[in-house]
Structure formats: structure tokens, C-alpha cells
Amino acid sequence: MSKKIKNNNQGKMISAKDIMNRHNISYQTVNHYTDIGLLPVVVKQGNERFYAGALVDKRLKKIRALTKEGYSLRLVRKLLVGI
């Protein structure tokens, strides 16, 4: 089981491994979503990145719904992040 850290400003932090297990997505998908700005990293410790758990849950739910409707990840990013 991977480490979980607590950050007072962001709530419960989860690692990329936690995201993979919780949402049944690949590590490559987590990396891609991070690289294009859909999943922002809150804390980085060494080689490990930590994300705000509640935000990840909400974002992945919306990403799945929008891509299922046919939106590209580029449009999903514009809708969710505004970039």
C-alpha cells in the first residue's frame, strides 16, 4: 500500500498508484492527464506525486462522462480547467 499524506490546505492526498487502484486506470493515463493539466499535482516528494483526492474523484467522473459523450480530452480540459 502506498503512503498517504495529509495536507491541511488540500485535504487527503493520494498518489498516482492510489488513483490507479481506486479508478481502475493505467499509470500512463494518470501521467497523461497530469501532463495535459487535467490532474494537478499538489505535492511532490522525490519521485512520487500526490494529488487532492476529492478533486481527482470529481475530475475523473467528469472526464469519463464527457469523453463518453464524444468530447476530446482537449475540449474536456477547456471545460474543466479553462485552458
C-alpha positions as CSV (number, residue, x, y, z in Angstrom):
1,M,0.0,0.0,0.0
2,S,1.4,3.4,-0.9
3,K,1.9,6.3,1.5
4,K,-0.9,8.7,2.2
5,I,-0.1,12.2,3.4
6,K,-2.3,14.9,4.9
7,N,-2.1,18.5,3.7
8,N,-4.2,20.9,5.7
9,N,-5.0,23.1,2.7
10,Q,-6.0,20.4,0.3
11,G,-7.4,17.6,2.4
12,K,-6.4,14.0,1.9
13,M,-3.6,13.5,-0.6
14,I,-3.4,10.4,-2.8
15,S,-0.6,9.0,-5.0
16,A,-0.8,8.0,-8.7
17,K,-0.9,4.4,-7.5
18,D,-3.9,5.1,-5.4
19,I,-5.6,6.8,-8.4
20,M,-4.9,3.7,-10.5
21,N,-6.3,1.3,-7.9
22,R,-9.3,3.5,-7.0
23,H,-10.4,4.3,-10.6
24,N,-9.1,1.3,-12.5
25,I,-7.0,3.4,-14.9
26,S,-3.4,2.8,-16.0
27,Y,-0.3,4.7,-14.8
28,Q,0.2,6.0,-18.3
29,T,-3.3,7.5,-18.2
30,V,-2.6,9.2,-14.8
31,N,0.6,10.6,-16.3
32,H,-1.1,11.8,-19.5
33,Y,-3.9,13.5,-17.5
34,T,-1.3,15.2,-15.3
35,D,0.8,16.3,-18.3
36,I,-2.1,18.0,-20.0
37,G,-3.3,19.7,-16.8
38,L,-6.4,17.6,-16.0
39,L,-5.0,16.3,-12.7
40,P,-2.9,18.9,-10.9
41,V,-0.1,17.7,-8.6
42,V,-0.4,19.2,-5.1
43,V,2.7,17.8,-3.5
44,K,5.8,16.2,-5.0
45,Q,8.1,14.1,-2.7
46,G,11.1,12.7,-4.5
47,N,9.7,10.7,-7.5
48,E,6.2,10.5,-6.1
49,R,3.4,12.9,-6.9
50,F,0.4,13.5,-4.7
51,Y,-3.0,14.8,-5.7
52,A,-6.0,16.1,-3.9
53,G,-8.2,13.0,-3.5
54,A,-11.6,14.8,-3.7
55,L,-10.6,16.8,-6.8
56,V,-9.3,13.7,-8.5
57,D,-12.6,11.8,-7.9
58,K,-14.7,14.7,-9.2
59,R,-12.4,15.3,-12.2
60,L,-12.2,11.7,-13.3
61,K,-16.0,11.3,-13.0
62,K,-16.5,14.4,-15.3
63,I,-13.7,13.3,-17.7
64,R,-15.4,9.9,-18.1
65,A,-18.8,11.4,-18.7
66,L,-17.6,13.9,-21.2
67,T,-15.4,11.5,-23.2
68,K,-18.2,9.0,-23.3
69,E,-20.3,11.8,-24.9
70,G,-17.6,12.2,-27.5
71,Y,-15.6,15.2,-26.3
72,S,-11.9,15.1,-26.9
73,L,-9.5,15.5,-24.0
74,R,-8.5,18.9,-25.3
75,L,-12.1,20.1,-25.1
76,V,-12.6,18.4,-21.7
77,R,-9.6,20.3,-20.4
78,K,-11.1,23.6,-21.7
79,L,-14.3,22.8,-20.0
80,L,-12.8,21.7,-16.6
81,V,-9.7,23.9,-16.4
82,G,-10.4,26.7,-18.7
83,I,-7.1,26.4,-20.6
